[in-house]
Amino acid sequence: MKGRLFNHRLESSVGILYGFRDLVVPVTEGGLPALINAGTERFAGFETGVELFLPNNVIARGNYSYHDAIFTDFVQEFDPGVPTQLAGKRLEMSAHNLAAASLYYLPPKGFWAESE
């Protein structure tokens, strides 16, 4: 969902995340990298952002997202022959909270610049 307010000077958006099935995740097998099917997962959360169109072709942008990514059914062997059920555990390297702020100079023609 996206909207513009204040005579197109402010733009905001919000989105909702969803679930996955058959996600592929990296593993190590015999000392070599490999990929395996990770069963089913649930990705819940939202993303939102706002852009403020300032005078002199300057745009200020802010974004925030909240992610709750967990396995709902996945068995993995961490030790040979020892299967471990990961249901309810968070996905590795899955950020819980993310935020960003940016400032852009964006003229109608020519060079432009940004800073994050």
Phi and psi restraints in degrees (range 20) as a CNS / XPLOR table:
assign (resid 1 and name C) (resid 2 and name N)
       (resid 2 and name CA) (resid 2 and name C) 1.0 -140.1 20.0 2
assign (resid 2 and name N) (resid 2 and name CA)
       (resid 2 and name C) (resid 3 and name N) 1.0 147.8 20.0 2
assign (resid 2 and name C) (resid 3 and name N)
       (resid 3 and name CA) (resid 3 and name C) 1.0 -152.5 20.0 2
assign (resid 3 and name N) (resid 3 and name CA)
       (resid 3 and name C) (resid 4 and name N) 1.0 155.3 20.0 2
assign (resid 3 and name C) (resid 4 and name N)
       (resid 4 and name CA) (resid 4 and name C) 1.0 -120.3 20.0 2
assign (resid 4 and name N) (resid 4 and name CA)
       (resid 4 and name C) (resid 5 and name N) 1.0 139.1 20.0 2
assign (resid 4 and name C) (resid 5 and name N)
       (resid 5 and name CA) (resid 5 and name C) 1.0 -130.2 20.0 2
assign (resid 5 and name N) (resid 5 and name CA)
       (resid 5 and name C) (resid 6 and name N) 1.0 169.8 20.0 2
assign (resid 5 and name C) (resid 6 and name N)
       (resid 6 and name CA) (resid 6 and name C) 1.0 53.3 20.0 2
assign (resid 6 and name N) (resid 6 and name CA)
       (resid 6 and name C) (resid 7 and name N) 1.0 55.9 20.0 2
assign (resid 6 and name C) (resid 7 and name N)
       (resid 7 and name CA) (resid 7 and name C) 1.0 57.8 20.0 2
assign (resid 7 and name N) (resid 7 and name CA)
       (resid 7 and name C) (resid 8 and name N) 1.0 44.3 20.0 2
assign (resid 7 and name C) (resid 8 and name N)
       (resid 8 and name CA) (resid 8 and name C) 1.0 65.1 20.0 2
assign (resid 8 and name N) (resid 8 and name CA)
       (resid 8 and name C) (resid 9 and name N) 1.0 25.2 20.0 2
assign (resid 8 and name C) (resid 9 and name N)
       (resid 9 and name CA) (resid 9 and name C) 1.0 -95.3 20.0 2
assign (resid 9 and name N) (resid 9 and name CA)
       (resid 9 and name C) (resid 10 and name N) 1.0 -18.0 20.0 2
assign (resid 9 and name C) (resid 10 and name N)
       (resid 10 and name CA) (resid 10 and name C) 1.0 -132.8 20.0 2
assign (resid 10 and name N) (resid 10 and name CA)
       (resid 10 and name C) (resid 11 and name N) 1.0 130.1 20.0 2
assign (resid 10 and name C) (resid 11 and name N)
       (resid 11 and name CA) (resid 11 and name C) 1.0 -124.5 20.0 2
assign (resid 11 and name N) (resid 11 and name CA)
       (resid 11 and name C) (resid 12 and name N) 1.0 134.7 20.0 2
assign (resid 11 and name C) (resid 12 and name N)
       (resid 12 and name CA) (resid 12 and name C) 1.0 -132.3 20.0 2
assign (resid 12 and name N) (resid 12 and name CA)
       (resid 12 and name C) (resid 13 and name N) 1.0 156.4 20.0 2
assign (resid 12 and name C) (resid 13 and name N)
       (resid 13 and name CA) (resid 13 and name C) 1.0 -148.7 20.0 2
assign (resid 13 and name N) (resid 13 and name CA)
       (resid 13 and name C) (resid 14 and name N) 1.0 155.9 20.0 2
assign (resid 13 and name C) (resid 14 and name N)
       (resid 14 and name CA) (resid 14 and name C) 1.0 -147.6 20.0 2
assign (resid 14 and name N) (resid 14 and name CA)
       (resid 14 and name C) (resid 15 and name N) 1.0 143.4 20.0 2
assign (resid 14 and name C) (resid 15 and name N)
       (resid 15 and name CA) (resid 15 and name C) 1.0 -139.4 20.0 2
assign (resid 15 and name N) (resid 15 and name CA)
       (resid 15 and name C) (resid 16 and name N) 1.0 159.2 20.0 2
assign (resid 15 and name C) (resid 16 and name N)
       (resid 16 and name CA) (resid 16 and name C) 1.0 -117.9 20.0 2
assign (resid 16 and name N) (resid 16 and name CA)
       (resid 16 and name C) (resid 17 and name N) 1.0 140.4 20.0 2
assign (resid 16 and name C) (resid 17 and name N)
       (resid 17 and name CA) (resid 17 and name C) 1.0 -94.1 20.0 2
assign (resid 17 and name N) (resid 17 and name CA)
       (resid 17 and name C) (resid 18 and name N) 1.0 174.2 20.0 2
assign (resid 17 and name C) (resid 18 and name N)
       (resid 18 and name CA) (resid 18 and name C) 1.0 -141.7 20.0 2
assign (resid 18 and name N) (resid 18 and name CA)
       (resid 18 and name C) (resid 19 and name N) 1.0 -168.3 20.0 2
assign (resid 18 and name C) (resid 19 and name N)
       (resid 19 and name CA) (resid 19 and name C) 1.0 -104.1 20.0 2
assign (resid 19 and name N) (resid 19 and name CA)
       (resid 19 and name C) (resid 20 and name N) 1.0 161.4 20.0 2
assign (resid 19 and name C) (resid 20 and name N)
       (resid 20 and name CA) (resid 20 and name C) 1.0 -126.1 20.0 2
assign (resid 20 and name N) (resid 20 and name CA)
       (resid 20 and name C) (resid 21 and name N) 1.0 158.1 20.0 2
assign (resid 20 and name C) (resid 21 and name N)
       (resid 21 and name CA) (resid 21 and name C) 1.0 -136.7 20.0 2
assign (resid 21 and name N) (resid 21 and name CA)
       (resid 21 and name C) (resid 22 and name N) 1.0 138.7 20.0 2
assign (resid 21 and name C) (resid 22 and name N)
       (resid 22 and name CA) (resid 22 and name C) 1.0 64.6 20.0 2
assign (resid 22 and name N) (resid 22 and name CA)
       (resid 22 and name C) (resid 23 and name N) 1.0 40.1 20.0 2
assign (resid 22 and name C) (resid 23 and name N)
       (resid 23 and name CA) (resid 23 and name C) 1.0 -67.7 20.0 2
assign (resid 23 and name N) (resid 23 and name CA)
       (resid 23 and name C) (resid 24 and name N) 1.0 141.0 20.0 2
assign (resid 23 and name C) (resid 24 and name N)
       (resid 24 and name CA) (resid 24 and name C) 1.0 -99.5 20.0 2
assign (resid 24 and name N) (resid 24 and name CA)
       (resid 24 and name C) (resid 25 and name N) 1.0 130.0 20.0 2
assign (resid 24 and name C) (resid 25 and name N)
       (resid 25 and name CA) (resid 25 and name C) 1.0 -124.2 20.0 2
assign (resid 25 and name N) (resid 25 and name CA)
       (resid 25 and name C) (resid 26 and name N) 1.0 151.8 20.0 2
assign (resid 25 and name C) (resid 26 and name N)
       (resid 26 and name CA) (resid 26 and name C) 1.0 -80.3 20.0 2
assign (resid 26 and name N) (resid 26 and name CA)
       (resid 26 and name C) (resid 27 and name N) 1.0 144.6 20.0 2
assign (resid 26 and name C) (resid 27 and name N)
       (resid 27 and name CA) (resid 27 and name C) 1.0 -141.5 20.0 2
assign (resid 27 and name N) (resid 27 and name CA)
       (resid 27 and name C) (resid 28 and name N) 1.0 173.4 20.0 2
assign (resid 27 and name C) (resid 28 and name N)
       (resid 28 and name CA) (resid 28 and name C) 1.0 -116.7 20.0 2
assign (resid 28 and name N) (resid 28 and name CA)
       (resid 28 and name C) (resid 29 and name N) 1.0 124.6 20.0 2
assign (resid 28 and name C) (resid 29 and name N)
       (resid 29 and name CA) (resid 29 and name C) 1.0 -124.3 20.0 2
assign (resid 29 and name N) (resid 29 and name CA)
       (resid 29 and name C) (resid 30 and name N) 1.0 116.4 20.0 2
assign (resid 29 and name C) (resid 30 and name N)
       (resid 30 and name CA) (resid 30 and name C) 1.0 63.3 20.0 2
assign (resid 30 and name N) (resid 30 and name CA)
       (resid 30 and name C) (resid 31 and name N) 1.0 31.6 20.0 2
assign (resid 30 and name C) (resid 31 and name N)
       (resid 31 and name CA) (resid 31 and name C) 1.0 81.3 20.0 2
assign (resid 31 and name N) (resid 31 and name CA)
       (resid 31 and name C) (resid 32 and name N) 1.0 2.4 20.0 2
assign (resid 31 and name C) (resid 32 and name N)
       (resid 32 and name CA) (resid 32 and name C) 1.0 -115.9 20.0 2
assign (resid 32 and name N) (resid 32 and name CA)
       (resid 32 and name C) (resid 33 and name N) 1.0 147.6 20.0 2
assign (resid 32 and name C) (resid 33 and name N)
       (resid 33 and name CA) (resid 33 and name C) 1.0 -70.0 20.0 2
assign (resid 33 and name N) (resid 33 and name CA)
       (resid 33 and name C) (resid 34 and name N) 1.0 144.2 20.0 2
assign (resid 33 and name C) (resid 34 and name N)
       (resid 34 and name CA) (resid 34 and name C) 1.0 -150.0 20.0 2
assign (resid 34 and name N) (resid 34 and name CA)
       (resid 34 and name C) (resid 35 and name N) 1.0 171.3 20.0 2
assign (resid 34 and name C) (resid 35 and name N)
       (resid 35 and name CA) (resid 35 and name C) 1.0 -122.3 20.0 2
assign (resid 35 and name N) (resid 35 and name CA)
       (resid 35 and name C) (resid 36 and name N) 1.0 141.9 20.0 2
assign (resid 35 and name C) (resid 36 and name N)
       (resid 36 and name CA) (resid 36 and name C) 1.0 -134.8 20.0 2
assign (resid 36 and name N) (resid 36 and name CA)
       (resid 36 and name C) (resid 37 and name N) 1.0 159.2 20.0 2
assign (resid 36 and name C) (resid 37 and name N)
       (resid 37 and name CA) (resid 37 and name C) 1.0 -77.9 20.0 2
assign (resid 37 and name N) (resid 37 and name CA)
       (resid 37 and name C) (resid 38 and name N) 1.0 129.1 20.0 2
assign (resid 37 and name C) (resid 38 and name N)
       (resid 38 and name CA) (resid 38 and name C) 1.0 -98.7 20.0 2
assign (resid 38 and name N) (resid 38 and name CA)
       (resid 38 and name C) (resid 39 and name N) 1.0 25.2 20.0 2
assign (resid 38 and name C) (resid 39 and name N)
       (resid 39 and name CA) (resid 39 and name C) 1.0 68.3 20.0 2
assign (resid 39 and name N) (resid 39 and name CA)
       (resid 39 and name C) (resid 40 and name N) 1.0 -125.9 20.0 2
assign (resid 39 and name C) (resid 40 and name N)
       (resid 40 and name CA) (resid 40 and name C) 1.0 -121.0 20.0 2
assign (resid 40 and name N) (resid 40 and name CA)
       (resid 40 and name C) (resid 41 and name N) 1.0 147.5 20.0 2
assign (resid 40 and name C) (resid 41 and name N)
       (resid 41 and name CA) (resid 41 and name C) 1.0 -137.1 20.0 2
assign (resid 41 and name N) (resid 41 and name CA)
       (resid 41 and name C) (resid 42 and name N) 1.0 161.2 20.0 2
assign (resid 41 and name C) (resid 42 and name N)
       (resid 42 and name CA) (resid 42 and name C) 1.0 -124.2 20.0 2
assign (resid 42 and name N) (resid 42 and name CA)
       (resid 42 and name C) (resid 43 and name N) 1.0 123.6 20.0 2
assign (resid 42 and name C) (resid 43 and name N)
       (resid 43 and name CA) (resid 43 and name C) 1.0 -113.0 20.0 2
assign (resid 43 and name N) (resid 43 and name CA)
       (resid 43 and name C) (resid 44 and name N) 1.0 103.7 20.0 2
assign (resid 43 and name C) (resid 44 and name N)
       (resid 44 and name CA) (resid 44 and name C) 1.0 -114.5 20.0 2
assign (resid 44 and name N) (resid 44 and name CA)
       (resid 44 and name C) (resid 45 and name N) 1.0 151.5 20.0 2
assign (resid 44 and name C) (resid 45 and name N)
       (resid 45 and name CA) (resid 45 and name C) 1.0 147.6 20.0 2
assign (resid 45 and name N) (resid 45 and name CA)
       (resid 45 and name C) (resid 46 and name N) 1.0 -161.4 20.0 2
assign (resid 45 and name C) (resid 46 and name N)
       (resid 46 and name CA) (resid 46 and name C) 1.0 -154.9 20.0 2
assign (resid 46 and name N) (resid 46 and name CA)
       (resid 46 and name C) (resid 47 and name N) 1.0 162.3 20.0 2
assign (resid 46 and name C) (resid 47 and name N)
       (resid 47 and name CA) (resid 47 and name C) 1.0 -129.9 20.0 2
assign (resid 47 and name N) (resid 47 and name CA)
       (resid 47 and name C) (resid 48 and name N) 1.0 141.7 20.0 2
assign (resid 47 and name C) (resid 48 and name N)
       (resid 48 and name CA) (resid 48 and name C) 1.0 -144.2 20.0 2
assign (resid 48 and name N) (resid 48 and name CA)
       (resid 48 and name C) (resid 49 and name N) 1.0 153.8 20.0 2
assign (resid 48 and name C) (resid 49 and name N)
       (resid 49 and name CA) (resid 49 and name C) 1.0 -154.6 20.0 2
assign (resid 49 and name N) (resid 49 and name CA)
       (resid 49 and name C) (resid 50 and name N) 1.0 159.4 20.0 2
assign (resid 49 and name C) (resid 50 and name N)
       (resid 50 and name CA) (resid 50 and name C) 1.0 -141.8 20.0 2
assign (resid 50 and name N) (resid 50 and name CA)
       (resid 50 and name C) (resid 51 and name N) 1.0 139.8 20.0 2
assign (resid 50 and name C) (resid 51 and name N)
       (resid 51 and name CA) (resid 51 and name C) 1.0 -122.9 20.0 2
assign (resid 51 and name N) (resid 51 and name CA)
       (resid 51 and name C) (resid 52 and name N) 1.0 134.6 20.0 2
assign (resid 51 and name C) (resid 52 and name N)
       (resid 52 and name CA) (resid 52 and name C) 1.0 -117.7 20.0 2
assign (resid 52 and name N) (resid 52 and name CA)
       (resid 52 and name C) (resid 53 and name N) 1.0 117.1 20.0 2
assign (resid 52 and name C) (resid 53 and name N)
       (resid 53 and name CA) (resid 53 and name C) 1.0 -87.6 20.0 2
assign (resid 53 and name N) (resid 53 and name CA)
       (resid 53 and name C) (resid 54 and name N) 1.0 104.3 20.0 2
assign (resid 53 and name C) (resid 54 and name N)
       (resid 54 and name CA) (resid 54 and name C) 1.0 -91.3 20.0 2
assign (resid 54 and name N) (resid 54 and name CA)
       (resid 54 and name C) (resid 55 and name N) 1.0 168.4 20.0 2
assign (resid 54 and name C) (resid 55 and name N)
       (resid 55 and name CA) (resid 55 and name C) 1.0 -63.3 20.0 2
assign (resid 55 and name N) (resid 55 and name CA)
       (resid 55 and name C) (resid 56 and name N) 1.0 164.7 20.0 2
assign (resid 55 and name C) (resid 56 and name N)
       (resid 56 and name CA) (resid 56 and name C) 1.0 59.8 20.0 2
assign (resid 56 and name N) (resid 56 and name CA)
       (resid 56 and name C) (resid 57 and name N) 1.0 38.0 20.0 2
assign (resid 56 and name C) (resid 57 and name N)
       (resid 57 and name CA) (resid 57 and name C) 1.0 62.8 20.0 2
assign (resid 57 and name N) (resid 57 and name CA)
       (resid 57 and name C) (resid 58 and name N) 1.0 30.9 20.0 2
assign (resid 57 and name C) (resid 58 and name N)
       (resid 58 and name CA) (resid 58 and name C) 1.0 -105.5 20.0 2
assign (resid 58 and name N) (resid 58 and name CA)
       (resid 58 and name C) (resid 59 and name N) 1.0 136.3 20.0 2
assign (resid 58 and name C) (resid 59 and name N)
       (resid 59 and name CA) (resid 59 and name C) 1.0 -124.6 20.0 2
assign (resid 59 and name N) (resid 59 and name CA)
       (resid 59 and name C) (resid 60 and name N) 1.0 127.9 20.0 2
assign (resid 59 and name C) (resid 60 and name N)
       (resid 60 and name CA) (resid 60 and name C) 1.0 -104.8 20.0 2
assign (resid 60 and name N) (resid 60 and name CA)
       (resid 60 and name C) (resid 61 and name N) 1.0 133.3 20.0 2
assign (resid 60 and name C) (resid 61 and name N)
       (resid 61 and name CA) (resid 61 and name C) 1.0 -131.8 20.0 2
assign (resid 61 and name N) (resid 61 and name CA)
       (resid 61 and name C) (resid 62 and name N) 1.0 139.3 20.0 2
assign (resid 61 and name C) (resid 62 and name N)
       (resid 62 and name CA) (resid 62 and name C) 1.0 -134.4 20.0 2
assign (resid 62 and name N) (resid 62 and name CA)
       (resid 62 and name C) (resid 63 and name N) 1.0 140.2 20.0 2
assign (resid 62 and name C) (resid 63 and name N)
       (resid 63 and name CA) (resid 63 and name C) 1.0 -135.4 20.0 2
assign (resid 63 and name N) (resid 63 and name CA)
       (resid 63 and name C) (resid 64 and name N) 1.0 148.0 20.0 2
assign (resid 63 and name C) (resid 64 and name N)
       (resid 64 and name CA) (resid 64 and name C) 1.0 -144.1 20.0 2
assign (resid 64 and name N) (resid 64 and name CA)
       (resid 64 and name C) (resid 65 and name N) 1.0 141.7 20.0 2
assign (resid 64 and name C) (resid 65 and name N)
       (resid 65 and name CA) (resid 65 and name C) 1.0 -141.6 20.0 2
assign (resid 65 and name N) (resid 65 and name CA)
       (resid 65 and name C) (resid 66 and name N) 1.0 145.8 20.0 2
assign (resid 65 and name C) (resid 66 and name N)
       (resid 66 and name CA) (resid 66 and name C) 1.0 -120.2 20.0 2
assign (resid 66 and name N) (resid 66 and name CA)
       (resid 66 and name C) (resid 67 and name N) 1.0 126.1 20.0 2
assign (resid 66 and name C) (resid 67 and name N)
       (resid 67 and name CA) (resid 67 and name C) 1.0 -125.5 20.0 2
assign (resid 67 and name N) (resid 67 and name CA)
       (resid 67 and name C) (resid 68 and name N) 1.0 134.4 20.0 2
assign (resid 67 and name C) (resid 68 and name N)
       (resid 68 and name CA) (resid 68 and name C) 1.0 -125.6 20.0 2
assign (resid 68 and name N) (resid 68 and name CA)
       (resid 68 and name C) (resid 69 and name N) 1.0 89.0 20.0 2
assign (resid 68 and name C) (resid 69 and name N)
       (resid 69 and name CA) (resid 69 and name C) 1.0 -102.4 20.0 2
assign (resid 69 and name N) (resid 69 and name CA)
       (resid 69 and name C) (resid 70 and name N) 1.0 113.9 20.0 2
assign (resid 69 and name C) (resid 70 and name N)
       (resid 70 and name CA) (resid 70 and name C) 1.0 -130.6 20.0 2
assign (resid 70 and name N) (resid 70 and name CA)
       (resid 70 and name C) (resid 71 and name N) 1.0 154.1 20.0 2
assign (resid 70 and name C) (resid 71 and name N)
       (resid 71 and name CA) (resid 71 and name C) 1.0 -76.5 20.0 2
assign (resid 71 and name N) (resid 71 and name CA)
       (resid 71 and name C) (resid 72 and name N) 1.0 138.3 20.0 2
assign (resid 71 and name C) (resid 72 and name N)
       (resid 72 and name CA) (resid 72 and name C) 1.0 -105.2 20.0 2
assign (resid 72 and name N) (resid 72 and name CA)
       (resid 72 and name C) (resid 73 and name N) 1.0 -24.4 20.0 2
assign (resid 72 and name C) (resid 73 and name N)
       (resid 73 and name CA) (resid 73 and name C) 1.0 -161.5 20.0 2
assign (resid 73 and name N) (resid 73 and name CA)
       (resid 73 and name C) (resid 74 and name N) 1.0 104.3 20.0 2
assign (resid 73 and name C) (resid 74 and name N)
       (resid 74 and name CA) (resid 74 and name C) 1.0 -158.2 20.0 2
assign (resid 74 and name N) (resid 74 and name CA)
       (resid 74 and name C) (resid 75 and name N) 1.0 124.7 20.0 2
assign (resid 74 and name C) (resid 75 and name N)
       (resid 75 and name CA) (resid 75 and name C) 1.0 -112.6 20.0 2
assign (resid 75 and name N) (resid 75 and name CA)
       (resid 75 and name C) (resid 76 and name N) 1.0 127.0 20.0 2
assign (resid 75 and name C) (resid 76 and name N)
       (resid 76 and name CA) (resid 76 and name C) 1.0 -132.3 20.0 2
assign (resid 76 and name N) (resid 76 and name CA)
       (resid 76 and name C) (resid 77 and name N) 1.0 145.6 20.0 2
assign (resid 76 and name C) (resid 77 and name N)
       (resid 77 and name CA) (resid 77 and name C) 1.0 -95.3 20.0 2
assign (resid 77 and name N) (resid 77 and name CA)
       (resid 77 and name C) (resid 78 and name N) 1.0 111.3 20.0 2
assign (resid 77 and name C) (resid 78 and name N)
       (resid 78 and name CA) (resid 78 and name C) 1.0 -86.7 20.0 2
assign (resid 78 and name N) (resid 78 and name CA)
       (resid 78 and name C) (resid 79 and name N) 1.0 -36.6 20.0 2
assign (resid 78 and name C) (resid 79 and name N)
       (resid 79 and name CA) (resid 79 and name C) 1.0 -112.7 20.0 2
assign (resid 79 and name N) (resid 79 and name CA)
       (resid 79 and name C) (resid 80 and name N) 1.0 142.5 20.0 2
assign (resid 79 and name C) (resid 80 and name N)
       (resid 80 and name CA) (resid 80 and name C) 1.0 -53.4 20.0 2
assign (resid 80 and name N) (resid 80 and name CA)
       (resid 80 and name C) (resid 81 and name N) 1.0 126.1 20.0 2
assign (resid 80 and name C) (resid 81 and name N)
       (resid 81 and name CA) (resid 81 and name C) 1.0 79.5 20.0 2
assign (resid 81 and name N) (resid 81 and name CA)
       (resid 81 and name C) (resid 82 and name N) 1.0 4.9 20.0 2
assign (resid 81 and name C) (resid 82 and name N)
       (resid 82 and name CA) (resid 82 and name C) 1.0 -118.4 20.0 2
assign (resid 82 and name N) (resid 82 and name CA)
       (resid 82 and name C) (resid 83 and name N) 1.0 91.2 20.0 2
assign (resid 82 and name C) (resid 83 and name N)
       (resid 83 and name CA) (resid 83 and name C) 1.0 -72.7 20.0 2
assign (resid 83 and name N) (resid 83 and name CA)
       (resid 83 and name C) (resid 84 and name N) 1.0 140.7 20.0 2
assign (resid 83 and name C) (resid 84 and name N)
       (resid 84 and name CA) (resid 84 and name C) 1.0 -127.2 20.0 2
assign (resid 84 and name N) (resid 84 and name CA)
       (resid 84 and name C) (resid 85 and name N) 1.0 124.7 20.0 2
assign (resid 84 and name C) (resid 85 and name N)
       (resid 85 and name CA) (resid 85 and name C) 1.0 -79.9 20.0 2
assign (resid 85 and name N) (resid 85 and name CA)
       (resid 85 and name C) (resid 86 and name N) 1.0 126.6 20.0 2
assign (resid 85 and name C) (resid 86 and name N)
       (resid 86 and name CA) (resid 86 and name C) 1.0 -104.5 20.0 2
assign (resid 86 and name N) (resid 86 and name CA)
       (resid 86 and name C) (resid 87 and name N) 1.0 10.4 20.0 2
assign (resid 86 and name C) (resid 87 and name N)
       (resid 87 and name CA) (resid 87 and name C) 1.0 -54.8 20.0 2
assign (resid 87 and name N) (resid 87 and name CA)
       (resid 87 and name C) (resid 88 and name N) 1.0 131.6 20.0 2
assign (resid 87 and name C) (resid 88 and name N)
       (resid 88 and name CA) (resid 88 and name C) 1.0 88.7 20.0 2
assign (resid 88 and name N) (resid 88 and name CA)
       (resid 88 and name C) (resid 89 and name N) 1.0 -9.1 20.0 2
assign (resid 88 and name C) (resid 89 and name N)
       (resid 89 and name CA) (resid 89 and name C) 1.0 -89.7 20.0 2
assign (resid 89 and name N) (resid 89 and name CA)
       (resid 89 and name C) (resid 90 and name N) 1.0 149.0 20.0 2
assign (resid 89 and name C) (resid 90 and name N)
       (resid 90 and name CA) (resid 90 and name C) 1.0 -73.7 20.0 2
assign (resid 90 and name N) (resid 90 and name CA)
       (resid 90 and name C) (resid 91 and name N) 1.0 146.9 20.0 2
assign (resid 90 and name C) (resid 91 and name N)
       (resid 91 and name CA) (resid 91 and name C) 1.0 -66.4 20.0 2
assign (resid 91 and name N) (resid 91 and name CA)
       (resid 91 and name C) (resid 92 and name N) 1.0 142.0 20.0 2
assign (resid 91 and name C) (resid 92 and name N)
       (resid 92 and name CA) (resid 92 and name C) 1.0 -61.1 20.0 2
assign (resid 92 and name N) (resid 92 and name CA)
       (resid 92 and name C) (resid 93 and name N) 1.0 142.8 20.0 2
assign (resid 92 and name C) (resid 93 and name N)
       (resid 93 and name CA) (resid 93 and name C) 1.0 55.7 20.0 2
assign (resid 93 and name N) (resid 93 and name CA)
       (resid 93 and name C) (resid 94 and name N) 1.0 30.5 20.0 2
assign (resid 93 and name C) (resid 94 and name N)
       (resid 94 and name CA) (resid 94 and name C) 1.0 -101.4 20.0 2
assign (resid 94 and name N) (resid 94 and name CA)
       (resid 94 and name C) (resid 95 and name N) 1.0 111.1 20.0 2
assign (resid 94 and name C) (resid 95 and name N)
       (resid 95 and name CA) (resid 95 and name C) 1.0 -66.2 20.0 2
assign (resid 95 and name N) (resid 95 and name CA)
       (resid 95 and name C) (resid 96 and name N) 1.0 138.3 20.0 2
assign (resid 95 and name C) (resid 96 and name N)
       (resid 96 and name CA) (resid 96 and name C) 1.0 -83.5 20.0 2
assign (resid 96 and name N) (resid 96 and name CA)
       (resid 96 and name C) (resid 97 and name N) 1.0 -47.7 20.0 2
assign (resid 96 and name C) (resid 97 and name N)
       (resid 97 and name CA) (resid 97 and name C) 1.0 -125.6 20.0 2
assign (resid 97 and name N) (resid 97 and name CA)
       (resid 97 and name C) (resid 98 and name N) 1.0 133.9 20.0 2
assign (resid 97 and name C) (resid 98 and name N)
       (resid 98 and name CA) (resid 98 and name C) 1.0 -131.9 20.0 2
assign (resid 98 and name N) (resid 98 and name CA)
       (resid 98 and name C) (resid 99 and name N) 1.0 140.4 20.0 2
assign (resid 98 and name C) (resid 99 and name N)
       (resid 99 and name CA) (resid 99 and name C) 1.0 -144.4 20.0 2
assign (resid 99 and name N) (resid 99 and name CA)
       (resid 99 and name C) (resid 100 and name N) 1.0 150.9 20.0 2
assign (resid 99 and name C) (resid 100 and name N)
       (resid 100 and name CA) (resid 100 and name C) 1.0 -150.2 20.0 2
assign (resid 100 and name N) (resid 100 and name CA)
       (resid 100 and name C) (resid 101 and name N) 1.0 150.6 20.0 2
assign (resid 100 and name C) (resid 101 and name N)
       (resid 101 and name CA) (resid 101 and name C) 1.0 -135.1 20.0 2
assign (resid 101 and name N) (resid 101 and name CA)
       (resid 101 and name C) (resid 102 and name N) 1.0 139.8 20.0 2
assign (resid 101 and name C) (resid 102 and name N)
       (resid 102 and name CA) (resid 102 and name C) 1.0 -139.1 20.0 2
assign (resid 102 and name N) (resid 102 and name CA)
       (resid 102 and name C) (resid 103 and name N) 1.0 153.3 20.0 2
assign (resid 102 and name C) (resid 103 and name N)
       (resid 103 and name CA) (resid 103 and name C) 1.0 -133.1 20.0 2
assign (resid 103 and name N) (resid 103 and name CA)
       (resid 103 and name C) (resid 104 and name N) 1.0 125.6 20.0 2
assign (resid 103 and name C) (resid 104 and name N)
       (resid 104 and name CA) (resid 104 and name C) 1.0 -120.1 20.0 2
assign (resid 104 and name N) (resid 104 and name CA)
       (resid 104 and name C) (resid 105 and name N) 1.0 142.9 20.0 2
assign (resid 104 and name C) (resid 105 and name N)
       (resid 105 and name CA) (resid 105 and name C) 1.0 -111.6 20.0 2
assign (resid 105 and name N) (resid 105 and name CA)
       (resid 105 and name C) (resid 106 and name N) 1.0 114.2 20.0 2
assign (resid 105 and name C) (resid 106 and name N)
       (resid 106 and name CA) (resid 106 and name C) 1.0 -132.9 20.0 2
assign (resid 106 and name N) (resid 106 and name CA)
       (resid 106 and name C) (resid 107 and name N) 1.0 83.7 20.0 2
assign (resid 106 and name C) (resid 107 and name N)
       (resid 107 and name CA) (resid 107 and name C) 1.0 -73.3 20.0 2
assign (resid 107 and name N) (resid 107 and name CA)
       (resid 107 and name C) (resid 108 and name N) 1.0 161.7 20.0 2
assign (resid 107 and name C) (resid 108 and name N)
       (resid 108 and name CA) (resid 108 and name C) 1.0 -61.9 20.0 2
assign (resid 108 and name N) (resid 108 and name CA)
       (resid 108 and name C) (resid 109 and name N) 1.0 -29.7 20.0 2
assign (resid 108 and name C) (resid 109 and name N)
       (resid 109 and name CA) (resid 109 and name C) 1.0 -137.0 20.0 2
assign (resid 109 and name N) (resid 109 and name CA)
       (resid 109 and name C) (resid 110 and name N) 1.0 158.7 20.0 2
assign (resid 109 and name C) (resid 110 and name N)
       (resid 110 and name CA) (resid 110 and name C) 1.0 87.2 20.0 2
assign (resid 110 and name N) (resid 110 and name CA)
       (resid 110 and name C) (resid 111 and name N) 1.0 -158.5 20.0 2
assign (resid 110 and name C) (resid 111 and name N)
       (resid 111 and name CA) (resid 111 and name C) 1.0 -75.3 20.0 2
assign (resid 111 and name N) (resid 111 and name CA)
       (resid 111 and name C) (resid 112 and name N) 1.0 154.9 20.0 2
assign (resid 111 and name C) (resid 112 and name N)
       (resid 112 and name CA) (resid 112 and name C) 1.0 -138.0 20.0 2
assign (resid 112 and name N) (resid 112 and name CA)
       (resid 112 and name C) (resid 113 and name N) 1.0 164.9 20.0 2
assign (resid 112 and name C) (resid 113 and name N)
       (resid 113 and name CA) (resid 113 and name C) 1.0 -140.1 20.0 2
assign (resid 113 and name N) (resid 113 and name CA)
       (resid 113 and name C) (resid 114 and name N) 1.0 155.9 20.0 2
assign (resid 113 and name C) (resid 114 and name N)
       (resid 114 and name CA) (resid 114 and name C) 1.0 -145.6 20.0 2
assign (resid 114 and name N) (resid 114 and name CA)
       (resid 114 and name C) (resid 115 and name N) 1.0 156.0 20.0 2
assign (resid 114 and name C) (resid 115 and name N)
       (resid 115 and name CA) (resid 115 and name C) 1.0 -140.5 20.0 2
assign (resid 115 and name N) (resid 115 and name CA)
       (resid 115 and name C) (resid 116 and name N) 1.0 130.2 20.0 2
